[in-house]
């Protein structure tokens, strides 16, 4: 089975991980909204993602 986990490291130091693109994008968008009071597009989140 292929591991499709993705990781995004926020500039603030928080590390977000999800199983696949959709999961990590949702986590990144929630983090951006709740912690930084900003909206993050799917494209912006995926540009920061890397394989876990």
PQR file of N, CA, C, O and H, with PARSE charges and radii, in Angstrom:
ATOM      1  N   UNK A   1       0.843  -1.183   0.000 -0.4000 1.5000
ATOM      2  CA  UNK A   1       0.000   0.000   0.000 -0.0000 2.0000
ATOM      3  C   UNK A   1       0.889   1.248   0.000  0.5500 1.7000
ATOM      4  O   UNK A   1       1.876   1.312   0.733 -0.5500 1.4000
ATOM      5  N   UNK A   2       0.544   2.212  -0.803 -0.4000 1.5000
ATOM      6  CA  UNK A   2       1.316   3.442  -0.923 -0.0000 2.0000
ATOM      7  C   UNK A   2       0.841   4.443   0.122  0.5500 1.7000
ATOM      8  O   UNK A   2      -0.358   4.681   0.274 -0.5500 1.4000
ATOM      9  H   UNK A   2      -0.258   2.160  -1.398  0.4000 1.0000
ATOM     10  N   UNK A   3       1.798   5.027   0.841 -0.4000 1.5000
ATOM     11  CA  UNK A   3       1.462   6.047   1.838 -0.0000 2.0000
ATOM     12  C   UNK A   3       1.350   7.388   1.128  0.5500 1.7000
ATOM     13  O   UNK A   3       2.320   7.876   0.548 -0.5500 1.4000
ATOM     14  H   UNK A   3       2.772   4.834   0.718  0.4000 1.0000
ATOM     15  N   UNK A   4       0.162   7.979   1.177 -0.4000 1.5000
ATOM     16  CA  UNK A   4      -0.071   9.257   0.502 -0.0000 2.0000
ATOM     17  C   UNK A   4      -0.117  10.414   1.486  0.5500 1.7000
ATOM     18  O   UNK A   4      -0.637  11.483   1.165 -0.5500 1.4000
ATOM     19  H   UNK A   4      -0.626   7.582   1.647  0.4000 1.0000
ATOM     20  N   UNK A   5       0.420  10.211   2.676 -0.4000 1.5000
ATOM     21  CA  UNK A   5       0.405  11.269   3.682 -0.0000 2.0000
ATOM     22  C   UNK A   5       1.174  12.487   3.191  0.5500 1.7000
ATOM     23  O   UNK A   5       2.205  12.371   2.529 -0.5500 1.4000
ATOM     24  H   UNK A   5       0.842   9.343   2.936  0.4000 1.0000
ATOM     25  N   UNK A   6       0.645  13.656   3.532 -0.4000 1.5000
ATOM     26  CA  UNK A   6       1.287  14.918   3.172 -0.0000 2.0000
ATOM     27  C   UNK A   6       1.507  15.721   4.442  0.5500 1.7000
ATOM     28  O   UNK A   6       0.771  15.583   5.419 -0.5500 1.4000
ATOM     29  H   UNK A   6      -0.193  13.750   4.070  0.4000 1.0000
ATOM     30  N   UNK A   7       2.536  16.566   4.412 -0.4000 1.5000
ATOM     31  CA  UNK A   7       2.882  17.410   5.549 -0.0000 2.0000
ATOM     32  C   UNK A   7       3.005  18.847   5.071  0.5500 1.7000
ATOM     33  O   UNK A   7       3.546  19.119   3.999 -0.5500 1.4000
ATOM     34  H   UNK A   7       3.134  16.678   3.618  0.4000 1.0000
ATOM     35  N   UNK A   8       2.492  19.759   5.887 -0.4000 1.5000
ATOM     36  CA  UNK A   8       2.697  21.189   5.663 -0.0000 2.0000
ATOM     37  C   UNK A   8       3.292  21.746   6.943  0.5500 1.7000
ATOM     38  O   UNK A   8       2.739  21.560   8.027 -0.5500 1.4000
ATOM     39  H   UNK A   8       2.052  19.538   6.758  0.4000 1.0000
ATOM     40  N   UNK A   9       4.426  22.434   6.815 -0.4000 1.5000
ATOM     41  CA  UNK A   9       5.011  23.115   7.965 -0.0000 2.0000
ATOM     42  C   UNK A   9       4.700  24.596   7.829  0.5500 1.7000
ATOM     43  O   UNK A   9       5.208  25.269   6.932 -0.5500 1.4000
ATOM     44  H   UNK A   9       4.876  22.586   5.935  0.4000 1.0000
ATOM     45  N   UNK A  10       3.865  25.094   8.719 -0.4000 1.5000
ATOM     46  CA  UNK A  10       3.487  26.505   8.710 -0.0000 2.0000
ATOM     47  C   UNK A  10       4.701  27.344   9.116  0.5500 1.7000
ATOM     48  O   UNK A  10       5.511  26.903   9.932 -0.5500 1.4000
ATOM     49  H   UNK A  10       3.452  24.548   9.448  0.4000 1.0000
ATOM     50  N   UNK A  11       4.833  28.533   8.562 -0.4000 1.5000
ATOM     51  CA  UNK A  11       5.926  29.418   8.977 -0.0000 2.0000
ATOM     52  C   UNK A  11       5.951  29.684  10.490  0.5500 1.7000
ATOM     53  O   UNK A  11       6.995  30.042  11.036 -0.5500 1.4000
ATOM     54  H   UNK A  11       4.175  28.891   7.900  0.4000 1.0000
ATOM     55  N   UNK A  12       4.805  29.510  11.171 -0.4000 1.5000
ATOM     56  CA  UNK A  12       4.767  29.725  12.620 -0.0000 2.0000
ATOM     57  C   UNK A  12       5.343  28.544  13.391  0.5500 1.7000
ATOM     58  O   UNK A  12       5.516  28.617  14.607 -0.5500 1.4000
ATOM     59  H   UNK A  12       3.957  29.219  10.728  0.4000 1.0000
ATOM     60  N   UNK A  13       5.644  27.443  12.676 -0.4000 1.5000
ATOM     61  CA  UNK A  13       6.251  26.291  13.315 -0.0000 2.0000
ATOM     62  C   UNK A  13       5.332  25.100  13.501  0.5500 1.7000
ATOM     63  O   UNK A  13       5.802  24.011  13.831 -0.5500 1.4000
ATOM     64  H   UNK A  13       5.503  27.384  11.687  0.4000 1.0000
ATOM     65  N   UNK A  14       4.042  25.275  13.300 -0.4000 1.5000
ATOM     66  CA  UNK A  14       3.090  24.177  13.443 -0.0000 2.0000
ATOM     67  C   UNK A  14       3.242  23.231  12.257  0.5500 1.7000
ATOM     68  O   UNK A  14       3.367  23.669  11.113 -0.5500 1.4000
ATOM     69  H   UNK A  14       3.660  26.160  13.032  0.4000 1.0000
ATOM     70  N   UNK A  15       3.230  21.931  12.540 -0.4000 1.5000
ATOM     71  CA  UNK A  15       3.312  20.921  11.486 -0.0000 2.0000
ATOM     72  C   UNK A  15       1.951  20.251  11.363  0.5500 1.7000
ATOM     73  O   UNK A  15       1.402  19.734  12.336 -0.5500 1.4000
ATOM     74  H   UNK A  15       3.128  21.575  13.469  0.4000 1.0000
ATOM     75  N   UNK A  16       1.420  20.273  10.146 -0.4000 1.5000
ATOM     76  CA  UNK A  16       0.109  19.698   9.859 -0.0000 2.0000
ATOM     77  C   UNK A  16       0.307  18.491   8.960  0.5500 1.7000
ATOM     78  O   UNK A  16       1.046  18.559   7.978 -0.5500 1.4000
ATOM     79  H   UNK A  16       1.866  20.693   9.355  0.4000 1.0000
ATOM     80  N   UNK A  17      -0.351  17.384   9.290 -0.4000 1.5000
ATOM     81  CA  UNK A  17      -0.214  16.172   8.486 -0.0000 2.0000
ATOM     82  C   UNK A  17      -1.587  15.599   8.199  0.5500 1.7000
ATOM     83  O   UNK A  17      -2.475  15.625   9.051 -0.5500 1.4000
ATOM     84  H   UNK A  17      -0.952  17.328  10.088  0.4000 1.0000
ATOM     85  N   UNK A  18      -1.754  15.080   6.992 -0.4000 1.5000
ATOM     86  CA  UNK A  18      -3.009  14.461   6.612 -0.0000 2.0000
ATOM     87  C   UNK A  18      -2.781  13.346   5.619  0.5500 1.7000
ATOM     88  O   UNK A  18      -1.762  13.306   4.929 -0.5500 1.4000
ATOM     89  H   UNK A  18      -1.033  15.059   6.300  0.4000 1.0000
ATOM     90  N   UNK A  19      -3.740  12.441   5.555 -0.4000 1.5000
ATOM     91  CA  UNK A  19      -3.684  11.334   4.593 -0.0000 2.0000
ATOM     92  C   UNK A  19      -4.204  11.828   3.259  0.5500 1.7000
ATOM     93  O   UNK A  19      -5.410  11.807   3.015 -0.5500 1.4000
ATOM     94  H   UNK A  19      -4.567  12.474   6.115  0.4000 1.0000
ATOM     95  N   UNK A  20      -3.315  12.267   2.400 -0.4000 1.5000
ATOM     96  CA  UNK A  20      -3.698  12.737   1.074 -0.0000 2.0000
ATOM     97  C   UNK A  20      -3.881  14.239   1.023  0.5500 1.7000
ATOM     98  O   UNK A  20      -3.886  14.927   2.043 -0.5500 1.4000
ATOM     99  H   UNK A  20      -2.335  12.284   2.598  0.4000 1.0000
ATOM    100  N   UNK A  21      -4.032  14.729  -0.206 -0.4000 1.5000
ATOM    101  CA  UNK A  21      -4.134  16.167  -0.446 -0.0000 2.0000
ATOM    102  C   UNK A  21      -5.313  16.803   0.280  0.5500 1.7000
ATOM    103  O   UNK A  21      -5.154  17.818   0.958 -0.5500 1.4000
ATOM    104  H   UNK A  21      -4.028  14.170  -1.035  0.4000 1.0000
ATOM    105  N   UNK A  22      -6.496  16.207   0.139 -0.4000 1.5000
ATOM    106  CA  UNK A  22      -7.699  16.819   0.714 -0.0000 2.0000
ATOM    107  C   UNK A  22      -7.585  16.998   2.221  0.5500 1.7000
ATOM    108  O   UNK A  22      -7.944  18.049   2.751 -0.5500 1.4000
ATOM    109  H   UNK A  22      -6.625  15.382  -0.412  0.4000 1.0000
ATOM    110  N   UNK A  23      -7.094  15.985   2.908 -0.4000 1.5000
ATOM    111  CA  UNK A  23      -7.007  16.042   4.370 -0.0000 2.0000
ATOM    112  C   UNK A  23      -6.040  17.117   4.838  0.5500 1.7000
ATOM    113  O   UNK A  23      -6.345  17.865   5.767 -0.5500 1.4000
ATOM    114  H   UNK A  23      -6.803  15.131   2.478  0.4000 1.0000
ATOM    115  N   UNK A  24      -4.881  17.200   4.206 -0.4000 1.5000
ATOM    116  CA  UNK A  24      -3.897  18.194   4.647 -0.0000 2.0000
ATOM    117  C   UNK A  24      -4.348  19.605   4.277  0.5500 1.7000
ATOM    118  O   UNK A  24      -4.059  20.553   5.008 -0.5500 1.4000
ATOM    119  H   UNK A  24      -4.633  16.593   3.452  0.4000 1.0000
ATOM    120  N   UNK A  25      -5.046  19.757   3.161 -0.4000 1.5000
ATOM    121  CA  UNK A  25      -5.566  21.080   2.773 -0.0000 2.0000
ATOM    122  C   UNK A  25      -6.584  21.558   3.797  0.5500 1.7000
ATOM    123  O   UNK A  25      -6.536  22.714   4.216 -0.5500 1.4000
ATOM    124  H   UNK A  25      -5.280  18.987   2.568  0.4000 1.0000
ATOM    125  N   UNK A  26      -7.500  20.694   4.208 -0.4000 1.5000
ATOM    126  CA  UNK A  26      -8.509  21.074   5.203 -0.0000 2.0000
ATOM    127  C   UNK A  26      -7.839  21.495   6.506  0.5500 1.7000
ATOM    128  O   UNK A  26      -8.215  22.509   7.095 -0.5500 1.4000
ATOM    129  H   UNK A  26      -7.539  19.754   3.868  0.4000 1.0000
ATOM    130  N   UNK A  27      -6.856  20.733   6.960 -0.4000 1.5000
ATOM    131  CA  UNK A  27      -6.150  21.079   8.200 -0.0000 2.0000
ATOM    132  C   UNK A  27      -5.431  22.417   8.074  0.5500 1.7000
ATOM    133  O   UNK A  27      -5.456  23.231   8.997 -0.5500 1.4000
ATOM    134  H   UNK A  27      -6.550  19.910   6.481  0.4000 1.0000
ATOM    135  N   UNK A  28      -4.791  22.641   6.931 -0.4000 1.5000
ATOM    136  CA  UNK A  28      -4.073  23.901   6.721 -0.0000 2.0000
ATOM    137  C   UNK A  28      -5.034  25.079   6.678  0.5500 1.7000
ATOM    138  O   UNK A  28      -4.750  26.134   7.245 -0.5500 1.4000
ATOM    139  H   UNK A  28      -4.771  21.980   6.181  0.4000 1.0000
ATOM    140  N   UNK A  29      -6.166  24.908   6.011 -0.4000 1.5000
ATOM    141  CA  UNK A  29      -7.148  25.991   5.933 -0.0000 2.0000
ATOM    142  C   UNK A  29      -7.730  26.302   7.307  0.5500 1.7000
ATOM    143  O   UNK A  29      -7.909  27.470   7.651 -0.5500 1.4000
ATOM    144  H   UNK A  29      -6.397  24.051   5.550  0.4000 1.0000
ATOM    145  N   UNK A  30      -8.028  25.273   8.094 -0.4000 1.5000
ATOM    146  CA  UNK A  30      -8.543  25.491   9.451 -0.0000 2.0000
ATOM    147  C   UNK A  30      -7.506  26.206  10.307  0.5500 1.7000
ATOM    148  O   UNK A  30      -7.841  27.143  11.031 -0.5500 1.4000
ATOM    149  H   UNK A  30      -7.883  24.324   7.814  0.4000 1.0000
ATOM    150  N   UNK A  31      -6.259  25.777  10.232 -0.4000 1.5000
ATOM    151  CA  UNK A  31      -5.180  26.404  11.004 -0.0000 2.0000
ATOM    152  C   UNK A  31      -5.024  27.871  10.607  0.5500 1.7000
ATOM    153  O   UNK A  31      -4.934  28.744  11.471 -0.5500 1.4000
ATOM    154  H   UNK A  31      -5.986  25.015   9.643  0.4000 1.0000
ATOM    155  N   UNK A  32      -4.993  28.141   9.311 -0.4000 1.5000
ATOM    156  CA  UNK A  32      -4.826  29.517   8.832 -0.0000 2.0000
ATOM    157  C   UNK A  32      -5.965  30.405   9.322  0.5500 1.7000
ATOM    158  O   UNK A  32      -5.741  31.541   9.743 -0.5500 1.4000
ATOM    159  H   UNK A  32      -5.067  27.432   8.610  0.4000 1.0000
ATOM    160  N   UNK A  33      -7.179  29.883   9.265 -0.4000 1.5000
ATOM    161  CA  UNK A  33      -8.356  30.657   9.664 -0.0000 2.0000
ATOM    162  C   UNK A  33      -8.370  30.895  11.176  0.5500 1.7000
ATOM    163  O   UNK A  33      -8.569  32.022  11.630 -0.5500 1.4000
ATOM    164  H   UNK A  33      -7.360  28.960   8.924  0.4000 1.0000
ATOM    165  N   UNK A  34      -8.156  29.826  11.955 -0.4000 1.5000
ATOM    166  CA  UNK A  34      -8.295  29.911  13.408 -0.0000 2.0000
ATOM    167  C   UNK A  34      -7.119  30.603  14.091  0.5500 1.7000
ATOM    168  O   UNK A  34      -7.316  31.343  15.054 -0.5500 1.4000
ATOM    169  H   UNK A  34      -7.994  28.911  11.586  0.4000 1.0000
ATOM    170  N   UNK A  35      -5.912  30.377  13.612 -0.4000 1.5000
ATOM    171  CA  UNK A  35      -4.722  30.899  14.281 -0.0000 2.0000
ATOM    172  C   UNK A  35      -4.256  32.223  13.685  0.5500 1.7000
ATOM    173  O   UNK A  35      -3.851  33.132  14.409 -0.5500 1.4000
ATOM    174  H   UNK A  35      -5.751  29.776  12.830  0.4000 1.0000
ATOM    175  N   UNK A  36      -4.316  32.321  12.361 -0.4000 1.5000
ATOM    176  CA  UNK A  36      -3.757  33.492  11.686 -0.0000 2.0000
ATOM    177  C   UNK A  36      -4.816  34.436  11.123  0.5500 1.7000
ATOM    178  O   UNK A  36      -4.487  35.473  10.548 -0.5500 1.4000
ATOM    179  H   UNK A  36      -4.645  31.582  11.773  0.4000 1.0000
ATOM    180  N   UNK A  37      -6.100  34.071  11.291 -0.4000 1.5000
ATOM    181  CA  UNK A  37      -7.217  34.892  10.801 -0.0000 2.0000
ATOM    182  C   UNK A  37      -7.047  35.249   9.326  0.5500 1.7000
ATOM    183  O   UNK A  37      -7.216  36.401   8.927 -0.5500 1.4000
ATOM    184  H   UNK A  37      -6.367  33.228  11.758  0.4000 1.0000
ATOM    185  N   UNK A  38      -6.707  34.227   8.519 -0.4000 1.5000
ATOM    186  CA  UNK A  38      -6.556  34.432   7.079 -0.0000 2.0000
ATOM    187  C   UNK A  38      -7.153  33.245   6.336  0.5500 1.7000
ATOM    188  O   UNK A  38      -7.273  32.149   6.882 -0.5500 1.4000
ATOM    189  H   UNK A  38      -6.570  33.291   8.843  0.4000 1.0000
ATOM    190  N   UNK A  39      -7.520  33.479   5.099 -0.4000 1.5000
ATOM    191  CA  UNK A  39      -8.044  32.418   4.248 -0.0000 2.0000
ATOM    192  C   UNK A  39      -6.919  31.880   3.377  0.5500 1.7000
ATOM    193  O   UNK A  39      -6.136  32.649   2.820 -0.5500 1.4000
ATOM    194  H   UNK A  39      -7.422  34.370   4.655  0.4000 1.0000
ATOM    195  N   UNK A  40      -6.843  30.584   3.263 -0.4000 1.5000
ATOM    196  CA  UNK A  40      -5.825  29.910   2.473 -0.0000 2.0000
ATOM    197  C   UNK A  40      -6.539  29.109   1.391  0.5500 1.7000
ATOM    198  O   UNK A  40      -7.437  28.324   1.695 -0.5500 1.4000
ATOM    199  H   UNK A  40      -7.480  29.959   3.715  0.4000 1.0000
ATOM    200  N   UNK A  41      -6.153  29.298   0.142 -0.4000 1.5000
ATOM    201  CA  UNK A  41      -6.768  28.528  -0.939 -0.0000 2.0000
ATOM    202  C   UNK A  41      -6.167  27.125  -0.973  0.5500 1.7000
ATOM    203  O   UNK A  41      -5.101  26.875  -0.409 -0.5500 1.4000
ATOM    204  H   UNK A  41      -5.423  29.935  -0.104  0.4000 1.0000
ATOM    205  N   UNK A  42      -6.861  26.231  -1.635 -0.4000 1.5000
ATOM    206  CA  UNK A  42      -6.340  24.873  -1.807 -0.0000 2.0000
ATOM    207  C   UNK A  42      -4.996  24.904  -2.515  0.5500 1.7000
ATOM    208  O   UNK A  42      -4.077  24.169  -2.154 -0.5500 1.4000
ATOM    209  H   UNK A  42      -7.727  26.434  -2.093  0.4000 1.0000
ATOM    210  N   UNK A  43      -4.888  25.755  -3.523 -0.4000 1.5000
ATOM    211  CA  UNK A  43      -3.649  25.859  -4.286 -0.0000 2.0000
ATOM    212  C   UNK A  43      -2.492  26.340  -3.413  0.5500 1.7000
ATOM    213  O   UNK A  43      -1.375  25.836  -3.523 -0.5500 1.4000
ATOM    214  H   UNK A  43      -5.635  26.352  -3.816  0.4000 1.0000
ATOM    215  N   UNK A  44      -2.763  27.316  -2.548 -0.4000 1.5000
ATOM    216  CA  UNK A  44      -1.719  27.818  -1.651 -0.0000 2.0000
ATOM    217  C   UNK A  44      -1.266  26.721  -0.687  0.5500 1.7000
ATOM    218  O   UNK A  44      -0.071  26.551  -0.442 -0.5500 1.4000
ATOM    219  H   UNK A  44      -3.671  27.726  -2.459  0.4000 1.0000
ATOM    220  N   UNK A  45      -2.231  25.981  -0.145 -0.4000 1.5000
ATOM    221  CA  UNK A  45      -1.898  24.911   0.792 -0.0000 2.0000
ATOM    222  C   UNK A  45      -1.084  23.820   0.100  0.5500 1.7000
ATOM    223  O   UNK A  45      -0.075  23.365   0.639 -0.5500 1.4000
ATOM    224  H   UNK A  45      -3.201  26.119  -0.344  0.4000 1.0000
ATOM    225  N   UNK A  46      -1.512  23.401  -1.079 -0.4000 1.5000
ATOM    226  CA  UNK A  46      -0.806  22.335  -1.788 -0.0000 2.0000
ATOM    227  C   UNK A  46       0.596  22.755  -2.204  0.5500 1.7000
ATOM    228  O   UNK A  46       1.494  21.918  -2.299 -0.5500 1.4000
ATOM    229  H   UNK A  46      -2.332  23.771  -1.516  0.4000 1.0000
ATOM    230  N   UNK A  47       0.789  24.041  -2.450 -0.4000 1.5000
ATOM    231  CA  UNK A  47       2.121  24.534  -2.820 -0.0000 2.0000
ATOM    232  C   UNK A  47       3.107  24.372  -1.664  0.5500 1.7000
ATOM    233  O   UNK A  47       4.315  24.288  -1.887 -0.5500 1.4000
ATOM    234  H   UNK A  47       0.060  24.721  -2.373  0.4000 1.0000
ATOM    235  N   UNK A  48       2.601  24.329  -0.437 -0.4000 1.5000
ATOM    236  CA  UNK A  48       3.460  24.173   0.743 -0.0000 2.0000
ATOM    237  C   UNK A  48       3.605  22.716   1.170  0.5500 1.7000
ATOM    238  O   UNK A  48       4.449  22.400   2.008 -0.5500 1.4000
ATOM    239  H   UNK A  48       1.620  24.398  -0.256  0.4000 1.0000
ATOM    240  N   UNK A  49       2.791  21.823   0.601 -0.4000 1.5000
ATOM    241  CA  UNK A  49       2.763  20.422   1.032 -0.0000 2.0000
ATOM    242  C   UNK A  49       3.937  19.637   0.461  0.5500 1.7000
ATOM    243  O   UNK A  49       4.444  19.916  -0.625 -0.5500 1.4000
ATOM    244  H   UNK A  49       2.105  22.080  -0.081  0.4000 1.0000
ATOM    245  N   UNK A  50       4.344  18.640   1.247 -0.4000 1.5000
ATOM    246  CA  UNK A  50       5.378  17.715   0.789 -0.0000 2.0000
ATOM    247  C   UNK A  50       5.002  16.324   1.304  0.5500 1.7000
ATOM    248  O   UNK A  50       4.227  16.204   2.253 -0.5500 1.4000
ATOM    249  H   UNK A  50       3.932  18.414   2.129  0.4000 1.0000
ATOM    250  N   UNK A  51       5.542  15.285   0.689 -0.4000 1.5000
ATOM    251  CA  UNK A  51       5.260  13.932   1.186 -0.0000 2.0000
ATOM    252  C   UNK A  51       5.743  13.772   2.622  0.5500 1.7000
ATOM    253  O   UNK A  51       6.774  14.322   3.009 -0.5500 1.4000
ATOM    254  H   UNK A  51       6.172  15.383  -0.081  0.4000 1.0000
ATOM    255  N   UNK A  52       4.991  13.020   3.398 -0.4000 1.5000
ATOM    256  CA  UNK A  52       5.356  12.795   4.808 -0.0000 2.0000
ATOM    257  C   UNK A  52       6.481  11.788   4.918  0.5500 1.7000
ATOM    258  O   UNK A  52       6.921  11.473   6.024 -0.5500 1.4000
ATOM    259  H   UNK A  52       4.154  12.573   3.085  0.4000 1.0000
TER
END
